[in-house]
């Protein structure tokens, strides 16, 4: 099958930019299968990275051994988010350096009913686009939770920290991954608002679902998210054992942070806490803080953890 004229023209433009800018790579986000022999006649194999929109297409792309296909879990995410996840995965797997310059090809006009050919081209500077995450940080956070799920939870938590809800600050906690074991260390303190809804209606990779979860986050208790991004439960009291020898938290942090550290120590889950007092997002793994995200204006800034000796005040003693 020959390439559509529009696709071929965009590929040639990408090659020209690649050469003139001395860019590091071309990222091709594709919704359709292409004539890859023709694609590789235009773009150099060693500088082409490909990500598929669906699992079926991903498997098909793997049948072309010369392609460097990114292992990105497809989900109901907008193109820009899928691009970010793909770039993060490329950095995490050392296919790109963190400060690389990338030419991106993608379909910029999203449709829900059918796949479309690429129609857009952008030049991306990863130092700005990836919010300063390093490959080491990504590997550390992506040990047990898929990158796309973690990204969706962190973005949701950051928005809650920045915006609150209805003009009021909101503090909450997400526990992501190792769900079966996590639930043995939790007990409900209210009705589960996710009960009875389909998997699709609970998939936090969908931006509409994340907006609905912002309302649920106002309820007391933690939200439990499966590693595939499906919300399992809310209003959960986390009752994991915690002691000074087991977990490490900053002075002044309250019971929500302690519970997050404890559940991440006792399970393979990652716990993400939104501070009600400051809006800061703190990510725990294996009982320790691994990342802090300050509630700045977008784009959000991921920082390596710094052990502070003070915070904006203790969290409300809700148990989560």
LINQUI-V174208 format. One record per pair of residues at least 6 apart in sequence whose ideal C-beta (glycine too) atoms are under 7 Angstrom apart, sorted by the first residue. I is the first residue (numbers start at 1). GAP is how many residues later the second one is. If there is no record, write none. Layout:
i & gap
I & GAP
I & GAP
This chain:
i & gap
1 & 34
2 & 33
2 & 36
3 & 31
3 & 32
3 & 35
4 & 113
6 & 111
6 & 113
7 & 110
7 & 111
10 & 95
10 & 108
10 & 111
11 & 28
11 & 31
11 & 32
12 & 30
13 & 108
14 & 12
14 & 29
14 & 89
14 & 91
14 & 107
15 & 27
15 & 28
17 & 6
17 & 86
17 & 106
18 & 8
18 & 29
18 & 85
21 & 80
21 & 102
23 & 78
23 & 79
23 & 80
24 & 72
24 & 73
24 & 76
24 & 77
24 & 78
25 & 22
25 & 24
25 & 71
25 & 75
25 & 77
26 & 17
26 & 21
26 & 22
26 & 77
26 & 79
27 & 22
27 & 59
27 & 60
27 & 75
27 & 77
28 & 20
28 & 22
28 & 77
29 & 22
29 & 50
29 & 53
29 & 54
29 & 57
29 & 76
29 & 77
30 & 20
30 & 22
30 & 88
31 & 22
31 & 76
31 & 84
31 & 85
32 & 83
32 & 85
33 & 24
33 & 27
36 & 28
36 & 31
40 & 26
45 & 21
48 & 20
49 & 19
49 & 21
49 & 41
49 & 46
50 & 11
50 & 17
50 & 18
50 & 19
50 & 20
51 & 19
51 & 21
51 & 35
52 & 6
52 & 9
52 & 22
53 & 21
53 & 62
54 & 20
55 & 19
58 & 11
58 & 16
61 & 6
61 & 8
62 & 7
68 & 27
70 & 16
70 & 19
70 & 20
71 & 18
72 & 13
72 & 14
72 & 17
72 & 76
73 & 73
73 & 75
75 & 73
75 & 128
75 & 130
75 & 154
76 & 127
76 & 129
76 & 130
77 & 128
78 & 32
78 & 129
79 & 27
79 & 28
79 & 29
79 & 31
83 & 21
83 & 23
84 & 45
85 & 62
85 & 63
85 & 66
87 & 15
87 & 39
87 & 42
87 & 43
88 & 42
88 & 45
88 & 50
88 & 59
88 & 63
89 & 58
90 & 6
91 & 7
91 & 35
91 & 39
91 & 44
91 & 47
92 & 43
92 & 46
92 & 47
92 & 50
92 & 55
94 & 41
96 & 6
96 & 30
98 & 28
98 & 29
98 & 32
98 & 36
98 & 37
99 & 27
99 & 28
100 & 26
101 & 22
101 & 24
102 & 22
102 & 24
103 & 18
103 & 20
104 & 18
104 & 20
105 & 13
105 & 16
106 & 12
106 & 14
107 & 9
107 & 10
107 & 11
107 & 12
107 & 13
108 & 11
108 & 12
109 & 7
109 & 10
131 & 168
131 & 169
131 & 170
131 & 171
132 & 169
132 & 170
133 & 169
137 & 154
138 & 9
140 & 145
140 & 150
141 & 9
141 & 129
141 & 142
141 & 144
141 & 149
142 & 8
144 & 33
144 & 34
144 & 83
144 & 124
145 & 31
145 & 32
145 & 82
145 & 125
146 & 81
148 & 57
148 & 81
149 & 27
149 & 56
149 & 78
149 & 79
149 & 80
150 & 26
150 & 120
152 & 52
152 & 53
152 & 58
152 & 77
153 & 21
153 & 23
153 & 51
153 & 72
153 & 119
154 & 118
154 & 127
154 & 139
156 & 48
156 & 54
156 & 57
157 & 17
157 & 115
157 & 117
157 & 124
158 & 123
158 & 135
158 & 142
160 & 10
160 & 12
160 & 54
160 & 57
160 & 114
161 & 113
161 & 118
161 & 119
161 & 120
161 & 134
162 & 117
162 & 133
164 & 6
165 & 49
165 & 50
165 & 53
169 & 107
169 & 110
170 & 47
170 & 48
170 & 104
170 & 106
171 & 85
171 & 103
171 & 104
171 & 105
171 & 144
171 & 145
172 & 45
172 & 51
172 & 102
173 & 49
173 & 83
173 & 86
173 & 87
173 & 98
173 & 99
173 & 100
173 & 147
174 & 49
174 & 51
174 & 98
175 & 7
175 & 47
175 & 49
175 & 50
175 & 63
175 & 88
175 & 94
175 & 96
176 & 49
176 & 51
176 & 93
176 & 94
176 & 96
177 & 50
177 & 91
177 & 92
177 & 93
178 & 89
178 & 90
178 & 91
179 & 45
179 & 47
179 & 53
181 & 86
182 & 42
182 & 81
182 & 85
182 & 87
183 & 41
185 & 53
185 & 54
185 & 55
185 & 78
185 & 81
186 & 38
186 & 50
186 & 51
186 & 52
186 & 53
187 & 50
187 & 52
188 & 47
188 & 48
189 & 31
189 & 32
189 & 46
189 & 48
190 & 29
190 & 30
190 & 31
190 & 45
191 & 44
192 & 41
192 & 42
192 & 43
193 & 23
193 & 41
194 & 8
194 & 37
194 & 38
194 & 39
194 & 40
199 & 31
201 & 8
202 & 7
202 & 28
202 & 29
203 & 6
203 & 26
203 & 27
204 & 6
204 & 9
204 & 21
204 & 25
204 & 27
205 & 24
213 & 18
216 & 7
216 & 18
217 & 6
219 & 15
219 & 16
220 & 15
220 & 98
221 & 13
221 & 14
221 & 15
221 & 16
221 & 99
222 & 14
222 & 16
222 & 98
223 & 8
223 & 11
224 & 8
224 & 9
224 & 12
225 & 6
225 & 7
226 & 6
237 & 82
237 & 83
238 & 21
238 & 25
238 & 82
240 & 19
240 & 22
240 & 23
240 & 26
241 & 21
241 & 25
242 & 16
242 & 19
242 & 20
246 & 16
246 & 19
246 & 41
247 & 11
247 & 14
247 & 15
247 & 18
247 & 40
248 & 13
248 & 39
248 & 40
248 & 41
249 & 8
249 & 9
249 & 12
250 & 57
250 & 58
250 & 61
251 & 58
251 & 59
252 & 58
252 & 59
252 & 61
252 & 62
253 & 58
253 & 62
254 & 60
254 & 61
254 & 62
254 & 63
255 & 60
255 & 62
255 & 63
255 & 64
256 & 17
256 & 59
256 & 62
256 & 64
257 & 16
257 & 25
257 & 58
259 & 60
259 & 61
260 & 11
260 & 13
260 & 24
261 & 23
261 & 26
263 & 6
263 & 8
264 & 6
264 & 7
264 & 20
264 & 21
264 & 22
264 & 23
265 & 21
265 & 22
270 & 13
270 & 14
270 & 15
271 & 13
272 & 9
272 & 11
273 & 9
274 & 7
275 & 40
276 & 39
276 & 40
277 & 35
277 & 36
278 & 17
278 & 33
278 & 34
279 & 16
280 & 12
280 & 13
280 & 14
280 & 15
281 & 12
282 & 7
282 & 10
283 & 7
283 & 8
284 & 6
289 & 16
290 & 15
291 & 11
291 & 14
292 & 11
292 & 13
293 & 7
293 & 8
293 & 9
294 & 7
294 & 9
